[in-house]
């Protein structure tokens, strides 16, 4: 148990204070969150986190150490079977205190103390990556803040850009072969609303075909052959 602070203690005696904190810790582990006065929440926080650290160890000696404070065996089982493994990858900071205003009647400042959520898989991966790199995020609260915020590192951005370049390179240069511009088939050209894509076709014949297509679209099929350069008169449909 942490050393009591100077000044008035909780309750009438040191034994009373220990029992009050034990009851508060039991309720916290049983329900996950409790509402109490701000002074009691601040006194409870170090004791609760110490008990959770014992639960993370999980051995028999740790269980007996917790049993000296928490007398309820069901709560101790929950602490070692559920709460302890939940914070396996979190190096402290298992509780959160939130102020909720004053209590009606005596105007005492109230607060909610609760167990925080466990780290997600993505947050754990980011924290492990930062620790492996040995950056400033690897120490203390920096690693937790970076993991909780889900920050993208510069290495991740460079890796993504490299993958994109490889994909583009695979599209234009398959099998590591440089594609010659002369081997590329030219795009078909559009002349007078007609697409001419045969390279063996002469310009005059292509122009005549384009004129015929344009005239046919306008509904003047008889004039199409006459007006076309180099063309012959179309036969009378009658």
C-alpha atoms as an extended CHARMM CRD file, in Angstrom:
* protein
*
       238  EXT
         1         1  UNK       CA              0.0000000000        0.0000000000        0.0000000000  PROA      1               0.0000000000
         2         2  UNK       CA              1.3900000000        3.4710000000       -0.8200000000  PROA      2               0.0000000000
         3         3  UNK       CA              2.5800000000        5.6810000000        2.0060000000  PROA      3               0.0000000000
         4         4  UNK       CA             -0.3060000000        7.7920000000        3.3580000000  PROA      4               0.0000000000
         5         5  UNK       CA             -0.0890000000       11.4890000000        2.6380000000  PROA      5               0.0000000000
         6         6  UNK       CA              0.3300000000       14.0820000000        5.3470000000  PROA      6               0.0000000000
         7         7  UNK       CA             -2.7250000000       15.5860000000        6.9480000000  PROA      7               0.0000000000
         8         8  UNK       CA             -6.0770000000       14.0920000000        7.8960000000  PROA      8               0.0000000000
         9         9  UNK       CA             -6.5500000000       10.4980000000        6.8050000000  PROA      9               0.0000000000
        10        10  UNK       CA             -9.7070000000        8.8450000000        5.5370000000  PROA      10              0.0000000000
        11        11  UNK       CA            -11.8450000000        7.5940000000        8.3880000000  PROA      11              0.0000000000
        12        12  UNK       CA            -11.0320000000        7.7160000000       12.0900000000  PROA      12              0.0000000000
        13        13  UNK       CA             -7.8080000000        5.6710000000       12.1640000000  PROA      13              0.0000000000
        14        14  UNK       CA             -5.1850000000        4.1130000000        9.8810000000  PROA      14              0.0000000000
        15        15  UNK       CA             -6.9580000000        0.7360000000       10.1110000000  PROA      15              0.0000000000
        16        16  UNK       CA            -10.2290000000        2.3550000000        9.0920000000  PROA      16              0.0000000000
        17        17  UNK       CA             -8.5100000000        3.9650000000        6.1000000000  PROA      17              0.0000000000
        18        18  UNK       CA             -7.0640000000        0.6150000000        4.9500000000  PROA      18              0.0000000000
        19        19  UNK       CA            -10.4740000000       -1.0350000000        5.1560000000  PROA      19              0.0000000000
        20        20  UNK       CA            -12.1380000000        1.8090000000        3.2500000000  PROA      20              0.0000000000
        21        21  UNK       CA             -9.5770000000        1.6070000000        0.4410000000  PROA      21              0.0000000000
        22        22  UNK       CA             -9.9180000000       -2.1940000000        0.3340000000  PROA      22              0.0000000000
        23        23  UNK       CA            -13.6830000000       -1.8960000000       -0.0510000000  PROA      23              0.0000000000
        24        24  UNK       CA            -13.2950000000        0.7450000000       -2.7640000000  PROA      24              0.0000000000
        25        25  UNK       CA            -10.8210000000       -1.4660000000       -4.6610000000  PROA      25              0.0000000000
        26        26  UNK       CA            -13.1780000000       -4.4410000000       -4.3900000000  PROA      26              0.0000000000
        27        27  UNK       CA            -16.0430000000       -2.3980000000       -5.8490000000  PROA      27              0.0000000000
        28        28  UNK       CA            -13.8100000000       -1.0450000000       -8.6220000000  PROA      28              0.0000000000
        29        29  UNK       CA            -12.6950000000       -4.5060000000       -9.7540000000  PROA      29              0.0000000000
        30        30  UNK       CA            -16.2250000000       -5.8760000000       -9.4910000000  PROA      30              0.0000000000
        31        31  UNK       CA            -18.0360000000       -3.1280000000      -11.4380000000  PROA      31              0.0000000000
        32        32  UNK       CA            -15.2570000000       -1.5750000000      -13.5470000000  PROA      32              0.0000000000
        33        33  UNK       CA            -16.0560000000        1.9860000000      -12.4220000000  PROA      33              0.0000000000
        34        34  UNK       CA            -17.2910000000        3.6840000000       -9.2720000000  PROA      34              0.0000000000
        35        35  UNK       CA            -18.2660000000        7.2220000000       -8.2510000000  PROA      35              0.0000000000
        36        36  UNK       CA            -16.6920000000        8.5540000000       -5.0720000000  PROA      36              0.0000000000
        37        37  UNK       CA            -15.1470000000       11.7130000000       -3.7050000000  PROA      37              0.0000000000
        38        38  UNK       CA            -12.1170000000       13.1420000000       -5.4130000000  PROA      38              0.0000000000
        39        39  UNK       CA             -9.9120000000       12.6020000000       -2.3310000000  PROA      39              0.0000000000
        40        40  UNK       CA            -10.8580000000        8.9180000000       -2.0840000000  PROA      40              0.0000000000
        41        41  UNK       CA            -10.3340000000        8.3850000000       -5.8280000000  PROA      41              0.0000000000
        42        42  UNK       CA             -6.8130000000        9.8240000000       -5.6380000000  PROA      42              0.0000000000
        43        43  UNK       CA             -6.0060000000        7.6090000000       -2.6320000000  PROA      43              0.0000000000
        44        44  UNK       CA             -7.4820000000        4.5370000000       -4.3550000000  PROA      44              0.0000000000
        45        45  UNK       CA             -5.6490000000        4.8750000000       -7.6540000000  PROA      45              0.0000000000
        46        46  UNK       CA             -2.1290000000        3.7630000000       -6.5520000000  PROA      46              0.0000000000
        47        47  UNK       CA             -3.5240000000        0.8610000000       -4.5330000000  PROA      47              0.0000000000
        48        48  UNK       CA             -5.6790000000       -0.3980000000       -7.4150000000  PROA      48              0.0000000000
        49        49  UNK       CA             -2.8140000000       -0.2100000000       -9.9060000000  PROA      49              0.0000000000
        50        50  UNK       CA             -0.5180000000       -2.0610000000       -7.4990000000  PROA      50              0.0000000000
        51        51  UNK       CA             -3.0640000000       -4.8780000000       -7.2080000000  PROA      51              0.0000000000
        52        52  UNK       CA             -3.4220000000       -5.0570000000      -10.9950000000  PROA      52              0.0000000000
        53        53  UNK       CA              0.3660000000       -5.3770000000      -11.2700000000  PROA      53              0.0000000000
        54        54  UNK       CA              0.1850000000       -8.3660000000       -8.9090000000  PROA      54              0.0000000000
        55        55  UNK       CA             -2.5610000000       -9.8310000000      -11.0960000000  PROA      55              0.0000000000
        56        56  UNK       CA             -0.3590000000       -9.4840000000      -14.1890000000  PROA      56              0.0000000000
        57        57  UNK       CA              2.2590000000      -11.6850000000      -12.4970000000  PROA      57              0.0000000000
        58        58  UNK       CA             -0.3420000000      -14.3680000000      -11.9130000000  PROA      58              0.0000000000
        59        59  UNK       CA              1.6890000000      -16.6000000000       -9.5830000000  PROA      59              0.0000000000
        60        60  UNK       CA              0.6270000000      -18.0000000000       -6.2290000000  PROA      60              0.0000000000
        61        61  UNK       CA              2.5990000000      -15.5270000000       -4.1610000000  PROA      61              0.0000000000
        62        62  UNK       CA              1.0220000000      -12.5960000000       -6.0140000000  PROA      62              0.0000000000
        63        63  UNK       CA             -2.4310000000      -14.0550000000       -5.3990000000  PROA      63              0.0000000000
        64        64  UNK       CA             -1.7450000000      -14.3450000000       -1.6800000000  PROA      64              0.0000000000
        65        65  UNK       CA             -0.4750000000      -10.7730000000       -1.5890000000  PROA      65              0.0000000000
        66        66  UNK       CA             -3.7420000000       -9.5750000000       -3.1670000000  PROA      66              0.0000000000
        67        67  UNK       CA             -5.7890000000      -11.6920000000       -0.7530000000  PROA      67              0.0000000000
        68        68  UNK       CA             -4.3980000000       -9.6830000000        2.1600000000  PROA      68              0.0000000000
        69        69  UNK       CA             -6.2810000000       -6.6400000000        0.7780000000  PROA      69              0.0000000000
        70        70  UNK       CA             -9.1610000000       -8.0670000000       -1.2680000000  PROA      70              0.0000000000
        71        71  UNK       CA            -11.0310000000      -10.5990000000        0.8610000000  PROA      71              0.0000000000
        72        72  UNK       CA            -13.6530000000      -11.5170000000       -1.7540000000  PROA      72              0.0000000000
        73        73  UNK       CA            -12.4120000000      -14.6270000000       -3.6170000000  PROA      73              0.0000000000
        74        74  UNK       CA            -14.7310000000      -14.0570000000       -6.5840000000  PROA      74              0.0000000000
        75        75  UNK       CA            -13.2950000000      -10.5810000000       -7.1220000000  PROA      75              0.0000000000
        76        76  UNK       CA             -9.7600000000      -11.9420000000       -6.7950000000  PROA      76              0.0000000000
        77        77  UNK       CA            -10.5480000000      -14.5640000000       -9.4310000000  PROA      77              0.0000000000
        78        78  UNK       CA            -11.9070000000      -11.8820000000      -11.7590000000  PROA      78              0.0000000000
        79        79  UNK       CA             -8.8100000000       -9.7790000000      -11.1460000000  PROA      79              0.0000000000
        80        80  UNK       CA             -6.3890000000      -12.5930000000      -12.0390000000  PROA      80              0.0000000000
        81        81  UNK       CA             -8.4440000000      -14.2300000000      -14.8050000000  PROA      81              0.0000000000
        82        82  UNK       CA             -9.7660000000      -11.1730000000      -16.6860000000  PROA      82              0.0000000000
        83        83  UNK       CA             -8.3460000000       -7.8400000000      -15.5680000000  PROA      83              0.0000000000
        84        84  UNK       CA             -4.6940000000       -8.8770000000      -15.2880000000  PROA      84              0.0000000000
        85        85  UNK       CA             -4.3930000000      -10.4910000000      -18.7580000000  PROA      85              0.0000000000
        86        86  UNK       CA             -6.2400000000       -7.5190000000      -20.2810000000  PROA      86              0.0000000000
        87        87  UNK       CA             -3.3500000000       -5.1940000000      -19.3850000000  PROA      87              0.0000000000
        88        88  UNK       CA             -0.5650000000       -7.6010000000      -20.2890000000  PROA      88              0.0000000000
        89        89  UNK       CA              0.9910000000       -5.1790000000      -22.7880000000  PROA      89              0.0000000000
        90        90  UNK       CA              0.2610000000       -1.9550000000      -20.8960000000  PROA      90              0.0000000000
        91        91  UNK       CA              3.1070000000       -0.7780000000      -18.6260000000  PROA      91              0.0000000000
        92        92  UNK       CA              0.9460000000        1.0470000000      -16.0930000000  PROA      92              0.0000000000
        93        93  UNK       CA             -1.8660000000        3.5700000000      -16.1510000000  PROA      93              0.0000000000
        94        94  UNK       CA             -4.7030000000        1.1000000000      -15.6460000000  PROA      94              0.0000000000
        95        95  UNK       CA             -7.1880000000        3.5740000000      -14.1280000000  PROA      95              0.0000000000
        96        96  UNK       CA             -8.6680000000        6.9310000000      -15.0930000000  PROA      96              0.0000000000
        97        97  UNK       CA            -10.1100000000        9.6340000000      -12.8170000000  PROA      97              0.0000000000
        98        98  UNK       CA            -12.7540000000       11.9920000000      -14.2180000000  PROA      98              0.0000000000
        99        99  UNK       CA            -14.1430000000       14.8900000000      -12.1900000000  PROA      99              0.0000000000
       100       100  UNK       CA            -17.9480000000       15.1100000000      -12.2860000000  PROA      100             0.0000000000
       101       101  UNK       CA            -18.6950000000       18.1930000000      -10.1900000000  PROA      101             0.0000000000
       102       102  UNK       CA            -19.8560000000       18.6520000000       -6.6150000000  PROA      102             0.0000000000
       103       103  UNK       CA            -22.2330000000       16.5320000000       -4.5910000000  PROA      103             0.0000000000
       104       104  UNK       CA            -25.5460000000       17.9840000000       -3.4970000000  PROA      104             0.0000000000
       105       105  UNK       CA            -25.8180000000       18.5830000000        0.2180000000  PROA      105             0.0000000000
       106       106  UNK       CA            -22.2110000000       18.9840000000        1.3960000000  PROA      106             0.0000000000
       107       107  UNK       CA            -20.7770000000       20.2830000000       -1.9300000000  PROA      107             0.0000000000
       108       108  UNK       CA            -17.9840000000       17.6680000000       -1.8530000000  PROA      108             0.0000000000
       109       109  UNK       CA            -16.0280000000       17.3740000000       -5.1380000000  PROA      109             0.0000000000
       110       110  UNK       CA            -16.9550000000       14.0660000000       -6.8080000000  PROA      110             0.0000000000
       111       111  UNK       CA            -15.0430000000       11.9720000000       -9.3310000000  PROA      111             0.0000000000
       112       112  UNK       CA            -15.4480000000        8.7500000000      -11.3180000000  PROA      112             0.0000000000
       113       113  UNK       CA            -12.5620000000        6.2690000000      -11.2120000000  PROA      113             0.0000000000
       114       114  UNK       CA            -12.6830000000        3.5110000000      -13.8170000000  PROA      114             0.0000000000
       115       115  UNK       CA            -10.5260000000        0.9020000000      -15.5140000000  PROA      115             0.0000000000
       116       116  UNK       CA             -9.2280000000        1.9580000000      -18.9220000000  PROA      116             0.0000000000
       117       117  UNK       CA             -9.6030000000       -0.1260000000      -22.0600000000  PROA      117             0.0000000000
       118       118  UNK       CA             -6.8550000000       -2.4920000000      -23.1480000000  PROA      118             0.0000000000
       119       119  UNK       CA             -4.5690000000       -1.6340000000      -26.0420000000  PROA      119             0.0000000000
       120       120  UNK       CA             -5.7970000000       -2.7440000000      -29.4700000000  PROA      120             0.0000000000
       121       121  UNK       CA             -3.7510000000       -4.8980000000      -31.8360000000  PROA      121             0.0000000000
       122       122  UNK       CA             -2.8770000000       -1.8910000000      -34.0140000000  PROA      122             0.0000000000
       123       123  UNK       CA             -1.7580000000        0.1620000000      -31.0310000000  PROA      123             0.0000000000
       124       124  UNK       CA              0.3980000000       -2.7220000000      -29.7950000000  PROA      124             0.0000000000
       125       125  UNK       CA              2.0030000000       -3.0800000000      -33.2390000000  PROA      125             0.0000000000
       126       126  UNK       CA              2.8240000000        0.6270000000      -33.4160000000  PROA      126             0.0000000000
       127       127  UNK       CA              4.2900000000        0.5550000000      -29.9200000000  PROA      127             0.0000000000
       128       128  UNK       CA              6.4660000000       -2.4740000000      -30.7410000000  PROA      128             0.0000000000
       129       129  UNK       CA              7.6680000000       -0.8290000000      -33.9430000000  PROA      129             0.0000000000
       130       130  UNK       CA              8.6280000000        2.3360000000      -32.1000000000  PROA      130             0.0000000000
       131       131  UNK       CA             10.4630000000        0.3710000000      -29.4270000000  PROA      131             0.0000000000
       132       132  UNK       CA             12.3290000000       -1.6000000000      -32.1040000000  PROA      132             0.0000000000
       133       133  UNK       CA             13.4100000000        1.5990000000      -33.8330000000  PROA      133             0.0000000000
       134       134  UNK       CA             14.6150000000        3.0340000000      -30.5350000000  PROA      134             0.0000000000
       135       135  UNK       CA             13.0020000000        6.4290000000      -31.1090000000  PROA      135             0.0000000000
       136       136  UNK       CA             11.8260000000        8.8800000000      -28.4980000000  PROA      136             0.0000000000
       137       137  UNK       CA              8.3450000000        7.3480000000      -28.6890000000  PROA      137             0.0000000000
       138       138  UNK       CA              9.6900000000        4.1360000000      -27.2170000000  PROA      138             0.0000000000
       139       139  UNK       CA             10.0660000000        5.5080000000      -23.6950000000  PROA      139             0.0000000000
       140       140  UNK       CA              7.3220000000        5.9390000000      -21.1480000000  PROA      140             0.0000000000
       141       141  UNK       CA              4.1760000000        7.7980000000      -22.0300000000  PROA      141             0.0000000000
       142       142  UNK       CA              5.4590000000        8.6540000000      -25.5230000000  PROA      142             0.0000000000
       143       143  UNK       CA              4.9730000000        5.0830000000      -26.7100000000  PROA      143             0.0000000000
       144       144  UNK       CA              1.4600000000        4.9250000000      -25.2600000000  PROA      144             0.0000000000
       145       145  UNK       CA              0.4850000000        8.2820000000      -26.7660000000  PROA      145             0.0000000000
       146       146  UNK       CA              1.7750000000        7.3300000000      -30.2030000000  PROA      146             0.0000000000
       147       147  UNK       CA              0.0330000000        3.9620000000      -30.0150000000  PROA      147             0.0000000000
       148       148  UNK       CA             -3.2570000000        5.4250000000      -28.7840000000  PROA      148             0.0000000000
       149       149  UNK       CA             -3.3070000000        8.1100000000      -31.4720000000  PROA      149             0.0000000000
       150       150  UNK       CA             -2.4860000000        5.5720000000      -34.2160000000  PROA      150             0.0000000000
       151       151  UNK       CA              0.2260000000        7.7820000000      -35.7520000000  PROA      151             0.0000000000
       152       152  UNK       CA              1.7110000000        6.7340000000      -39.1090000000  PROA      152             0.0000000000
       153       153  UNK       CA              5.4890000000        6.7150000000      -39.0740000000  PROA      153             0.0000000000
       154       154  UNK       CA              7.7190000000        7.9430000000      -41.9030000000  PROA      154             0.0000000000
       155       155  UNK       CA              8.8620000000        4.3870000000      -42.6200000000  PROA      155             0.0000000000
       156       156  UNK       CA              5.2680000000        3.3280000000      -43.2380000000  PROA      156             0.0000000000
       157       157  UNK       CA              4.7800000000        6.1800000000      -45.7370000000  PROA      157             0.0000000000
       158       158  UNK       CA              8.0270000000        5.3480000000      -47.5440000000  PROA      158             0.0000000000
       159       159  UNK       CA              7.0530000000        1.6890000000      -47.7110000000  PROA      159             0.0000000000
       160       160  UNK       CA              3.6540000000        2.5580000000      -49.1920000000  PROA      160             0.0000000000
       161       161  UNK       CA              5.2600000000        4.8250000000      -51.8150000000  PROA      161             0.0000000000
       162       162  UNK       CA              7.7610000000        2.1060000000      -52.7230000000  PROA      162             0.0000000000
       163       163  UNK       CA              4.9630000000       -0.4290000000      -53.1930000000  PROA      163             0.0000000000
       164       164  UNK       CA              3.1210000000        2.0140000000      -55.4690000000  PROA      164             0.0000000000
       165       165  UNK       CA              6.2560000000        2.5390000000      -57.5850000000  PROA      165             0.0000000000
       166       166  UNK       CA              6.7180000000       -1.2160000000      -57.9000000000  PROA      166             0.0000000000
       167       167  UNK       CA              3.1220000000       -1.6300000000      -59.0950000000  PROA      167             0.0000000000
       168       168  UNK       CA              3.5600000000        1.1080000000      -61.7110000000  PROA      168             0.0000000000
       169       169  UNK       CA              6.8420000000       -0.4250000000      -62.8300000000  PROA      169             0.0000000000
       170       170  UNK       CA              5.1730000000       -3.8190000000      -63.2270000000  PROA      170             0.0000000000
       171       171  UNK       CA              2.5000000000       -2.2950000000      -65.4610000000  PROA      171             0.0000000000
       172       172  UNK       CA              4.8180000000       -0.5140000000      -67.8850000000  PROA      172             0.0000000000
       173       173  UNK       CA              7.8460000000       -2.8080000000      -67.7300000000  PROA      173             0.0000000000
       174       174  UNK       CA              6.7170000000       -6.4110000000      -67.2090000000  PROA      174             0.0000000000
       175       175  UNK       CA              9.4270000000       -8.9960000000      -66.5630000000  PROA      175             0.0000000000
       176       176  UNK       CA             12.0030000000       -6.1810000000      -66.1800000000  PROA      176             0.0000000000
       177       177  UNK       CA             11.8750000000       -5.4370000000      -69.9520000000  PROA      177             0.0000000000
       178       178  UNK       CA             11.9530000000       -1.8670000000      -71.2350000000  PROA      178             0.0000000000
       179       179  UNK       CA              9.0950000000       -1.2400000000      -73.6440000000  PROA      179             0.0000000000
       180       180  UNK       CA             10.0460000000        0.4780000000      -76.9030000000  PROA      180             0.0000000000
       181       181  UNK       CA              7.8760000000        3.3770000000      -77.9920000000  PROA      181             0.0000000000
       182       182  UNK       CA              8.0410000000        2.1460000000      -81.6120000000  PROA      182             0.0000000000
       183       183  UNK       CA              6.2570000000       -1.0780000000      -80.6900000000  PROA      183             0.0000000000
       184       184  UNK       CA              3.2310000000        0.7480000000      -79.3890000000  PROA      184             0.0000000000
       185       185  UNK       CA              0.2200000000        0.6550000000      -81.7200000000  PROA      185             0.0000000000
       186       186  UNK       CA             -0.7560000000        4.2380000000      -82.6390000000  PROA      186             0.0000000000
       187       187  UNK       CA             -4.1160000000        5.5420000000      -81.5830000000  PROA      187             0.0000000000
       188       188  UNK       CA             -6.7650000000        5.7000000000      -84.3360000000  PROA      188             0.0000000000
       189       189  UNK       CA             -7.2900000000        9.1770000000      -85.7560000000  PROA      189             0.0000000000
       190       190  UNK       CA            -10.7060000000       10.8030000000      -86.1280000000  PROA      190             0.0000000000
       191       191  UNK       CA            -11.4070000000       12.7070000000      -89.3430000000  PROA      191             0.0000000000
       192       192  UNK       CA            -14.8160000000       14.1710000000      -90.1590000000  PROA      192             0.0000000000
       193       193  UNK       CA            -16.5550000000       12.0680000000      -87.5070000000  PROA      193             0.0000000000
       194       194  UNK       CA            -15.1330000000        8.8480000000      -89.0550000000  PROA      194             0.0000000000
       195       195  UNK       CA            -12.3790000000        6.8080000000      -87.4230000000  PROA      195             0.0000000000
       196       196  UNK       CA             -9.7140000000        5.5650000000      -89.8430000000  PROA      196             0.0000000000
       197       197  UNK       CA             -7.3940000000        3.0050000000      -88.2080000000  PROA      197             0.0000000000
       198       198  UNK       CA             -6.0320000000        1.1630000000      -91.2870000000  PROA      198             0.0000000000
       199       199  UNK       CA             -2.4520000000        2.3540000000      -91.9810000000  PROA      199             0.0000000000
       200       200  UNK       CA             -2.5370000000        0.8760000000      -95.5360000000  PROA      200             0.0000000000
       201       201  UNK       CA             -5.4840000000        3.0820000000      -96.5660000000  PROA      201             0.0000000000
       202       202  UNK       CA             -4.5740000000        6.0610000000      -98.7510000000  PROA      202             0.0000000000
       203       203  UNK       CA             -5.4960000000        9.5690000000      -97.5840000000  PROA      203             0.0000000000
       204       204  UNK       CA             -7.8500000000       10.1250000000     -100.5370000000  PROA      204             0.0000000000
       205       205  UNK       CA             -9.8300000000        6.9630000000      -99.9500000000  PROA      205             0.0000000000
       206       206  UNK       CA             -9.9350000000        7.6510000000      -96.2070000000  PROA      206             0.0000000000
       207       207  UNK       CA            -11.2710000000       11.1510000000      -96.8230000000  PROA      207             0.0000000000
       208       208  UNK       CA            -13.8990000000        9.7700000000      -99.2180000000  PROA      208             0.0000000000
       209       209  UNK       CA            -15.0110000000        7.1920000000      -96.6540000000  PROA      209             0.0000000000
       210       210  UNK       CA            -15.2230000000        9.8430000000      -93.9940000000  PROA      210             0.0000000000
       211       211  UNK       CA            -17.3240000000       12.0920000000      -96.2560000000  PROA      211             0.0000000000
       212       212  UNK       CA            -19.6920000000        9.2190000000      -97.0730000000  PROA      212             0.0000000000
       213       213  UNK       CA            -20.1890000000        8.4230000000      -93.3880000000  PROA      213             0.0000000000
       214       214  UNK       CA            -20.8630000000       12.0640000000      -92.5930000000  PROA      214             0.0000000000
       215       215  UNK       CA            -23.3340000000       12.4570000000      -95.4390000000  PROA      215             0.0000000000
       216       216  UNK       CA            -25.1170000000        9.2450000000      -94.5060000000  PROA      216             0.0000000000
       217       217  UNK       CA            -25.5710000000       10.4910000000      -90.9500000000  PROA      217             0.0000000000
       218       218  UNK       CA            -27.1430000000       13.7100000000      -92.3020000000  PROA      218             0.0000000000
       219       219  UNK       CA            -29.6450000000       11.7080000000      -94.3580000000  PROA      219             0.0000000000
       220       220  UNK       CA            -28.3290000000       12.6790000000      -97.8290000000  PROA      220             0.0000000000
       221       221  UNK       CA            -27.1970000000        9.2660000000      -99.1250000000  PROA      221             0.0000000000
       222       222  UNK       CA            -27.5630000000       10.2430000000     -102.8180000000  PROA      222             0.0000000000
       223       223  UNK       CA            -25.1940000000       13.2030000000     -102.5320000000  PROA      223             0.0000000000
       224       224  UNK       CA            -22.6070000000       11.3760000000     -100.4620000000  PROA      224             0.0000000000
       225       225  UNK       CA            -20.9360000000        9.6290000000     -103.4270000000  PROA      225             0.0000000000
       226       226  UNK       CA            -20.9130000000       12.7050000000     -105.6710000000  PROA      226             0.0000000000
       227       227  UNK       CA            -19.4990000000       15.1840000000     -103.1720000000  PROA      227             0.0000000000
       228       228  UNK       CA            -16.8490000000       12.8000000000     -101.9600000000  PROA      228             0.0000000000
       229       229  UNK       CA            -13.4750000000       13.5490000000     -103.5280000000  PROA      229             0.0000000000
       230       230  UNK       CA            -12.4970000000       10.7710000000     -105.9450000000  PROA      230             0.0000000000
       231       231  UNK       CA            -15.7470000000        8.9520000000     -105.4380000000  PROA      231             0.0000000000
       232       232  UNK       CA            -18.4570000000        7.8170000000     -107.8460000000  PROA      232             0.0000000000
       233       233  UNK       CA            -22.1160000000        8.7170000000     -107.9530000000  PROA      233             0.0000000000
       234       234  UNK       CA            -24.2230000000        6.4750000000     -105.8210000000  PROA      234             0.0000000000
       235       235  UNK       CA            -26.9220000000        4.4530000000     -107.6830000000  PROA      235             0.0000000000
       236       236  UNK       CA            -30.4900000000        5.6230000000     -107.5100000000  PROA      236             0.0000000000
       237       237  UNK       CA            -32.2500000000        3.6580000000     -104.7840000000  PROA      237             0.0000000000
       238       238  UNK       CA            -35.4570000000        3.6530000000     -106.9440000000  PROA      238             0.0000000000
